[in-house]
Amino acid sequence: MRLAVFFLHIEDYMLPCFSKKIFGLDCPGCGIQRSVALIFQGDFIAAFKMYPAIYALLLLLGFLLVDNFYPMKFANKIIITLTTITVVLILINYILKFL
């Protein structure tokens, strides 16, 4: 029950973006905390709109976790592919913020 209450009020515990506070510019990770909070609240579309790379990033982290316990034959190729997709999505999102 306490965990559910924590996730409902997760915005109260978010860290500020120091890049945005100091320089006034978004960093490539700006929006990821709010996106995760939206996922916990069940608003998956808003989470994607907030940070489009969130699902690729979660898929990569999930695969790395599974591969850590159950090594797979082609894990390196899958990890490289997922990492490339994630980095490309992060960069596209970061560039589009400035346009």
C-alpha positions in Angstrom: 0.0 0.0 0.0 2.8 2.4 0.9 4.5 1.7 -2.5 1.3 2.6 -4.3 1.1 5.9 -2.4 4.7 6.7 -3.2 4.2 6.2 -6.9 1.1 8.4 -6.8 3.2 11.2 -5.3 6.4 10.5 -7.1 6.6 14.1 -8.5 7.4 15.3 -5.0 10.7 13.4 -5.1 12.0 14.3 -8.5 15.5 15.7 -8.9 15.9 19.1 -10.7 17.9 19.3 -13.9 21.1 21.1 -13.0 21.8 21.8 -16.7 18.5 23.6 -17.0 19.0 25.4 -13.7 22.5 26.6 -14.4 22.5 27.1 -18.2 18.8 27.4 -18.9 19.0 24.6 -21.6 17.4 21.2 -21.5 19.8 18.3 -21.3 19.3 15.1 -23.4 17.7 13.4 -20.4 15.2 16.2 -19.5 11.8 14.7 -19.2 12.8 11.1 -18.3 11.7 11.3 -14.7 8.3 12.8 -15.6 8.0 10.1 -18.3 8.6 7.3 -15.8 6.1 8.9 -13.4 3.5 9.0 -16.2 4.2 5.3 -16.8 3.6 4.5 -13.1 0.3 6.4 -13.4 -0.7 4.4 -16.4 -0.6 7.3 -18.9 1.6 5.5 -21.6 0.9 7.9 -24.4 1.7 11.0 -22.4 4.9 9.2 -21.2 6.0 8.7 -24.9 5.2 12.4 -25.7 7.2 13.5 -22.7 10.3 11.4 -23.6 10.0 9.4 -26.8 13.0 7.2 -26.0 11.5 5.9 -22.8 10.2 2.6 -24.1 13.4 1.8 -26.0 15.4 2.6 -22.9 13.2 0.5 -20.7 13.4 -2.4 -23.2 17.2 -2.1 -23.2 17.4 -2.0 -19.4 15.0 -5.0 -19.2 17.0 -7.0 -21.7 20.3 -6.2 -19.9 18.7 -7.4 -16.6 17.4 -10.6 -18.2 20.7 -11.3 -20.0 22.6 -10.8 -16.7 20.8 -13.8 -15.2 20.1 -15.9 -18.4 22.9 -15.3 -20.9 21.7 -15.5 -24.5 23.5 -16.5 -27.7 23.1 -13.3 -29.7 22.9 -10.9 -26.7 25.7 -8.6 -28.0 24.0 -7.9 -31.3 20.7 -7.3 -29.5 22.3 -5.0 -27.0 24.1 -3.0 -29.7 20.9 -2.7 -31.7 18.8 -1.6 -28.7 21.5 0.8 -27.6 21.7 2.3 -31.1 17.9 2.8 -31.3 17.9 4.4 -27.9 20.7 6.8 -28.6 19.2 7.8 -32.0 15.8 8.4 -30.4 17.4 10.5 -27.6 19.4 12.6 -30.1 16.3 13.1 -32.4 14.3 14.2 -29.3 17.0 16.5 -28.2 17.4 18.1 -31.6 13.7 18.6 -32.0 13.5 20.4 -28.7 15.6 23.2 -30.2 13.7 23.5 -33.5 
